[in-house]
Amino acid sequence: MGKTWIIISREYLTHVKNKTFIVMCFLAPVLWAALFIVPPLLAGQPGASREIVVVDASGIPDSLGYAYVFKDTANLKFNYNHVYEELDKVEALYKDSSGVSVLYIPENFMGGGDTAQLHSQGLAVILKSRKEPGFNTLNLLQTILTKEVQKDIMQVNKIDPGVMEHALRKVAVLNEIKGTVGNSTVKAFTGLAFGMIIYMYILMFGVRIMRSVVEEKTTRIVEVIVSSVKPFQLMMGKIIGVTLVGITQFSIWILLSLLIITPVVGAIQDKQTDLTQLTGNSNTGMPVNPGAGKLMNIEITDSTVQTMDTIMSIPWGNLIPAFLFYFIFGYLMYASLFAAIGSAADTDSDTSQFSLPVTIPLIIAIASSGAVLNDPDGTIAKWLSMIPLTSPVVMLMRIPYGGVYVLELFLSMFILVVSFIFFTWIAGRIYRTGILMYGKKISWKELGKWMFYRG
């Protein structure tokens, strides 16, 4: 054990003192923080300013038409100086202006109809631009005109708008489990996040172990090392040492990410809340509707309460210990296999033929996340949470839903521990032979022979 500890210390200190390790410890949290901070900041930007010249033929001569239903927003300004002029003349005036669009409402514009036939039937408006106006602009115009047409149709047919609004309300389906109303999306996101952490950790540091073994084998340093320690001790020392490196780096990442993200996100949310209260929904550019604002605030409050209730209903007492267990044993199992692959190869390029079959189960676990999250108690989810090569990822997706029985969880853990011992034994037998094997292309048949070599 003393020699193994020396190897563990050497592996740990070698990686921790590496400049790349130090840089990534501080760079990764900044990148994670940017992932959370930059999108909200960009979403809050009004975008490039654009002038929309409205030409309305639908209101001549009986009514005002649909021209004056639009209101200026943060980045859109509506020009009503040419509302009833001919389209060709208006287009000629602004033909060289890239920041100007001409919105033409045709004479036979009535709204409705099949989307594919709107233009041919004259049931669509046309936005003429030199440059792409953007999705938000198109969506805003479509939303406003659709509501106006619906309102006119209801007035013509003497339908009370309040009754129609009441009739078109969505029906809420509350997911109640064991007396608690929850949000399945929150549970799915939680399970997927924990599963992805293990997936990324195994790949990142498993490959690091494999490359470390290949490097020592190529430089012949391993010949000196194995003269003092047994190959199995060397393999376990490298695995445990790199495991501790990974835990150290992840701990630093989590701590620094929280320190950076929490205050900045809080400040952004406060700023956006104040801005929304003053100007309405600035992201879409929709005019302020006091009544809708009140309803929106109620929905946000109800959604927030439901989200918090869902978070509290997640069985954290099972999830956190299970995460630590699968995090450690899942990684150690895969790390032993990656170490065996490294011992059987002479170069990094030689590892591809052996590493692919090892990583396929992890890929299957992630690829099956949709089926698992859609039916966490289904047959596929249960089998994948029992198979040791996929259980570290899949079981953590299932636990947040609260449907995993304790005996089922213990059975999965037991199978993982037994598999860890078995795979480590196999990896050790391959490692002790392959670590000193040079200049020979290794096949799967050759690896099978190494498992049964004596001595």
C-alpha positions in Angstrom: 0.0 0.0 0.0 2.9 2.3 0.7 4.2 2.0 -2.9 0.7 2.5 -4.3 0.4 5.7 -2.2 3.6 7.0 -3.6 2.3 6.5 -7.2 -1.0 8.2 -6.2 0.9 11.2 -4.8 3.1 11.3 -7.9 0.2 11.2 -10.3 -1.8 13.8 -8.3 1.1 16.3 -7.9 2.2 15.9 -11.5 -1.2 16.8 -12.9 -2.0 19.5 -10.3 1.2 21.4 -10.9 0.6 21.3 -14.7 0.1 24.8 -16.2 -2.9 23.5 -18.2 -4.6 22.2 -15.1 -4.1 25.6 -13.3 -5.3 27.6 -16.3 -8.4 25.4 -16.8 -9.3 25.6 -13.1 -9.9 29.3 -13.5 -10.9 29.5 -17.2 -13.7 26.9 -17.1 -15.7 28.7 -14.5 -15.5 31.9 -16.5 -16.7 30.0 -19.6 -19.6 28.4 -17.6 -20.5 31.8 -16.2 -20.5 33.3 -19.7 -22.8 30.5 -20.8 -25.3 31.6 -18.1 -24.8 35.4 -18.3 -24.2 36.2 -22.0 -27.5 34.7 -23.5 -29.7 36.7 -21.1 -27.8 39.9 -21.8 -28.0 39.3 -25.6 -31.7 38.5 -25.3 -32.3 41.8 -23.5 -30.7 43.8 -26.3 -33.3 45.5 -28.6 -31.4 44.7 -31.7 -30.7 46.9 -34.7 -33.2 49.8 -35.3 -35.5 49.5 -38.2 -38.1 51.9 -39.8 -41.3 50.3 -41.1 -43.2 52.4 -43.7 -46.8 51.3 -43.6 -48.8 51.3 -46.9 -52.4 50.2 -46.3 -54.8 49.5 -49.2 -57.3 47.7 -47.0 -58.9 50.8 -45.6 -59.6 52.8 -48.8 -62.1 54.4 -48.7 -64.4 52.8 -46.1 -62.3 52.8 -42.9 -58.9 53.5 -41.5 -57.9 49.9 -42.2 -55.2 48.1 -40.3 -52.3 50.6 -40.6 -52.6 52.4 -37.3 -52.7 49.3 -35.0 -48.9 49.3 -34.7 -47.0 51.1 -31.9 -43.3 52.0 -31.8 -41.0 49.7 -29.8 -37.4 49.9 -28.6 -36.0 49.0 -32.1 -39.0 49.5 -34.5 -40.4 52.8 -35.6 -43.5 52.9 -37.8 -43.8 55.6 -40.5 -47.3 56.6 -41.3 -46.5 59.3 -43.8 -47.3 57.2 -46.9 -50.2 55.1 -45.6 -52.6 55.6 -48.6 -50.1 56.2 -51.4 -49.3 53.7 -54.1 -46.9 50.9 -53.3 -44.6 51.5 -56.3 -44.0 55.1 -55.4 -43.3 54.3 -51.8 -40.8 51.6 -52.7 -39.0 54.0 -55.0 -38.5 56.4 -52.2 -36.8 53.9 -49.9 -35.2 51.6 -52.5 -31.7 52.5 -51.2 -32.4 52.3 -47.5 -31.2 49.0 -45.9 -32.7 49.9 -42.5 -36.2 50.6 -43.9 -38.9 48.0 -44.7 -42.2 48.7 -46.5 -45.2 46.9 -45.0 -47.9 46.5 -47.6 -51.4 45.6 -46.5 -53.4 44.6 -49.7 -56.9 45.7 -50.5 -58.4 42.3 -50.1 -56.7 41.6 -46.8 -59.1 39.9 -44.5 -56.9 37.5 -42.5 -57.3 33.8 -41.8 -57.1 31.0 -44.3 -54.6 28.2 -44.9 -51.0 29.3 -44.4 -49.9 27.7 -47.7 -52.5 29.7 -49.6 -52.3 33.0 -47.8 -50.3 34.9 -50.5 -52.2 33.5 -53.5 -55.5 34.4 -52.0 -54.4 37.9 -50.9 -54.8 37.0 -47.3 -51.3 38.0 -46.3 -49.4 41.2 -45.8 -46.0 41.7 -47.5 -42.9 43.1 -45.8 -40.5 44.4 -48.5 -36.9 44.8 -47.3 -33.4 45.0 -48.7 -32.0 43.1 -45.7 -33.4 40.4 -43.5 -35.6 42.1 -40.9 -35.3 39.3 -38.3 -37.7 36.8 -36.8 -38.8 39.0 -33.9 -39.9 41.7 -36.3 -41.9 39.3 -38.4 -43.4 37.6 -35.4 -44.4 41.0 -33.9 -46.2 42.1 -37.1 -48.0 38.8 -37.4 -49.1 38.7 -33.8 -50.6 42.2 -33.9 -52.4 41.8 -37.2 -53.7 38.4 -36.2 -55.2 39.8 -33.0 -56.8 42.7 -34.9 -58.3 40.5 -37.5 -59.7 38.2 -34.8 -61.2 41.2 -33.0 -62.8 42.4 -36.2 -64.3 39.0 -37.0 -65.7 38.8 -33.5 -67.3 42.2 -33.9 -68.8 41.4 -37.3 -70.3 38.2 -35.9 -71.3 39.9 -32.6 -69.2 37.7 -30.4 -68.2 39.0 -27.0 -64.3 39.1 -26.9 -64.4 38.3 -23.2 -66.4 35.1 -23.9 -64.0 34.1 -26.7 -60.9 34.7 -24.5 -62.5 32.6 -21.8 -63.3 29.8 -24.2 -59.8 29.7 -25.6 -58.0 29.4 -22.3 -55.6 26.5 -21.9 -56.4 23.6 -19.6 -53.6 23.1 -17.0 -52.7 19.5 -16.1 -51.1 19.5 -12.7 -48.8 16.5 -12.1 -49.5 15.4 -8.5 -47.4 12.6 -7.0 -47.9 11.6 -3.4 -49.9 14.8 -2.6 -47.3 17.1 -4.1 -47.8 19.0 -7.4 -44.6 19.0 -9.3 -43.0 20.2 -12.6 -41.7 17.2 -14.6 -39.4 19.5 -16.6 -37.5 20.5 -13.4 -37.1 16.8 -12.5 -35.9 15.9 -16.0 -33.4 18.7 -16.1 -32.1 17.8 -12.6 -31.6 14.1 -13.5 -30.0 14.9 -16.9 -27.6 17.4 -15.3 -26.4 14.8 -12.8 -26.1 12.2 -15.5 -24.2 14.5 -17.8 -21.7 15.4 -15.0 -20.7 11.7 -14.6 -20.7 11.2 -18.4 -18.3 14.2 -18.9 -16.1 13.2 -16.0 -15.7 9.6 -17.1 -14.7 10.7 -20.7 -12.4 13.6 -19.7 -10.4 11.8 -17.0 -10.7 8.3 -18.4 -9.0 9.4 -21.6 -6.5 11.3 -19.5 -5.5 8.1 -17.8 -5.3 6.2 -21.1 -3.0 8.9 -22.6 -0.8 9.0 -19.5 -0.3 5.2 -19.7 0.6 5.5 -23.4 3.0 8.3 -22.8 4.9 6.4 -20.0 4.9 3.3 -22.1 6.3 5.2 -25.2 9.1 6.9 -23.2 10.0 3.6 -21.4 9.6 5.3 -18.0 7.3 2.4 -17.1 10.2 -0.1 -17.3 11.9 1.6 -14.4 8.7 2.0 -12.4 7.6 -1.7 -12.7 11.0 -2.8 -11.4 9.9 -1.4 -8.0 6.2 -2.0 -8.0 3.7 -4.5 -9.3 1.9 -3.6 -12.5 -1.5 -3.8 -10.7 -0.2 -1.4 -8.0 0.9 1.0 -10.8 -2.5 0.8 -12.5 -4.5 1.4 -9.3 -2.1 4.2 -8.3 -2.6 6.0 -11.6 -6.4 5.5 -11.5 -6.8 6.8 -7.9 -4.4 9.6 -8.4 -6.2 11.0 -11.5 -9.5 10.5 -9.8 -8.4 12.8 -7.0 -7.2 15.3 -9.6 -10.6 15.2 -11.2 -12.4 15.7 -7.9 -10.1 18.6 -7.1 -10.7 20.3 -10.4 -14.5 19.8 -10.3 -14.7 21.1 -6.8 -12.8 24.3 -7.8 -15.0 24.6 -10.9 -18.3 24.4 -8.9 -17.1 26.8 -6.2 -15.8 29.4 -8.6 -18.8 29.1 -10.9 -21.2 29.7 -8.0 -19.2 32.7 -6.8 -19.3 34.2 -10.3 -22.7 33.2 -11.6 -24.9 33.8 -8.5 -24.4 37.6 -7.9 -24.3 38.4 -11.6 -27.5 36.4 -12.5 -29.3 38.0 -9.5 -28.3 41.5 -10.7 -29.4 40.7 -14.3 -32.8 39.4 -13.1 -33.4 42.4 -10.9 -32.6 44.7 -13.8 -34.8 42.8 -16.2 -37.7 42.8 -13.7 -37.4 46.6 -13.2 -37.2 47.1 -17.0 -40.3 44.9 -17.6 -42.3 46.7 -15.0 -41.5 50.1 -16.7 -41.7 49.2 -20.4 -43.5 45.9 -20.7 -41.9 42.9 -22.5 -38.9 44.5 -24.1 -37.7 41.3 -25.7 -40.6 41.0 -28.1 -41.3 44.7 -28.5 -45.0 44.1 -27.7 -46.9 47.2 -26.4 -47.7 47.3 -22.7 -51.0 45.8 -21.7 -51.7 46.5 -18.0 -54.2 43.7 -17.7 -51.9 41.2 -19.3 -49.1 42.4 -17.0 -51.1 41.5 -14.0 -51.9 38.0 -15.4 -48.3 37.5 -16.3 -47.1 38.4 -12.8 -49.6 35.9 -11.4 -48.4 33.2 -13.7 -44.8 33.9 -12.9 -45.5 33.7 -9.2 -47.5 30.5 -9.5 -44.8 29.0 -11.7 -42.0 30.0 -9.3 -43.9 28.4 -6.4 -44.5 25.2 -8.3 -40.8 25.1 -9.3 -39.7 25.5 -5.7 -42.2 22.8 -4.6 -40.8 20.5 -7.3 -37.2 21.1 -6.2 -38.2 20.4 -2.6 -40.0 17.2 -3.6 -37.0 15.7 -5.3 -35.6 12.9 -3.0 -32.3 14.6 -2.4 -31.5 12.2 0.5 -31.3 9.5 -2.2 -30.0 11.5 -5.1 -26.9 13.0 -3.4 -25.5 9.8 -1.9 -26.3 7.9 -5.1 -24.5 10.6 -7.2 -21.4 10.2 -5.0 -21.5 6.4 -5.2 -22.1 6.2 -9.0 -19.6 9.0 -9.5 -16.8 7.1 -7.8 -17.5 3.5 -8.7 -18.6 4.3 -12.3 -15.5 6.3 -12.9 -13.2 3.7 -11.3 -14.7 0.9 -13.4 -14.3 2.9 -16.7 -10.9 4.2 -15.6 -9.5 0.6 -15.2 -10.7 -0.2 -18.8 -9.1 3.0 -20.2 -5.9 2.1 -18.4 -5.9 -1.4 -19.9 -6.5 0.1 -23.4 -3.5 2.5 -22.8 -1.3 -0.5 -21.9 -2.2 -2.4 -25.0 -1.4 0.5 -27.4 1.9 2.1 -28.5 0.5 5.4 -29.7 -2.6 7.5 -29.2 -3.9 6.5 -32.7 -3.8 2.8 -31.7 -6.2 3.4 -28.9 -9.2 4.2 -31.1 -10.0 0.6 -32.0 -10.3 -0.4 -28.4 -11.7 2.8 -26.8 -14.8 2.9 -29.1 -16.4 -0.2 -27.7 -15.8 1.1 -24.1 -17.4 4.5 -24.8 -20.4 3.1 -26.7 -22.4 2.2 -23.5 -22.0 5.8 -22.3 -23.2 7.1 -25.6 -26.2 4.7 -25.5 -27.0 6.0 -21.9 -27.1 9.6 -23.1 -28.9 8.8 -26.4 -31.5 7.0 -24.4 -32.1 9.9 -22.1 -35.3 10.9 -24.0 -36.9 7.5 -23.5 -35.7 7.4 -19.8 -37.0 10.8 -18.9 -40.2 10.2 -20.8 -40.9 7.0 -18.9 -38.5 6.7 -15.9 -40.2 3.5 -14.6 -40.4 1.9 -18.0 -38.6 -1.3 -19.1 -35.8 0.5 -21.0 -35.1 2.8 -18.0 -35.0 -0.1 -15.5 -32.7 -2.3 -17.6 -30.3 0.5 -18.4 -30.1 1.4 -14.7 -29.1 -2.2 -13.9 -26.5 -2.7 -16.6 -23.2 -1.5 -14.9 -21.8 0.3 -18.0 -24.9 2.5 -18.3 -26.3 2.6 -14.7 -24.1 5.5 -13.5 -25.8 7.8 -15.9 -29.3 6.4 -16.3 -30.0 5.8 -12.6 -29.3 9.4 -11.8 -31.9 10.4 -14.4 -34.5 8.3 -12.7 -34.0 9.1 -9.1 -35.4 12.7 -9.2 -38.8 11.4 -10.2 -38.9 9.5 -6.9 -40.1 6.2 -8.4 -36.9 4.2 -7.7 -37.4 1.7 -4.9 -34.6 1.3 -2.3 -34.1 -2.4 -3.1 -33.9 -1.5 -6.8 -31.3 1.1 -6.1 -29.3 -1.2 -3.9 -29.4 -4.0 -6.5 -28.0 -1.6 -9.1 -25.3 -0.5 -6.7 -24.4 -4.1 -5.9 -24.1 -5.0 -9.6 -21.9 -2.0 -10.2 -19.6 -2.9 -7.3 -19.3 -6.5 -8.5 -18.7 -5.3 -12.1 -16.1 -2.9 -10.9 -14.2 -5.7 -9.2 -14.5 -7.9 -12.3 -13.5 -5.3 -14.8 -10.6 -4.2 -12.6 -9.4 -7.8 -12.4 -9.6 -8.1 -16.2 -7.9 -4.8 -16.7 -5.1 -5.7 -14.3 -4.3 -8.9 -16.2 -4.2 -7.0 -19.5 -2.2 -4.2 -18.0 0.5 -6.4 -16.5 1.2 -7.9 -20.0 0.5 -5.0 -22.3 2.5 -2.4 -20.3 5.8 -4.0 -21.4 4.7 -5.0 -24.9 6.2 -2.9 -27.7 6.2 -2.8 -31.4 3.3 -5.2 -31.9 -0.2 -4.5 -33.2 -2.6 -6.0 -30.7 -5.9 -7.6 -31.6 -8.9 -8.5 -29.6 -7.9 -12.1 -29.7 -4.5 -11.2 -28.3 -6.2 -9.3 -25.4 -8.2 -12.4 -24.6 -5.1 -14.5 -24.3 -3.5 -12.0 -21.9 -6.4 -12.4 -19.4 -5.3 -16.0 -18.8 -1.6 -15.7 -18.7 0.0 -16.9 -15.5 2.8 -15.4 -13.5 
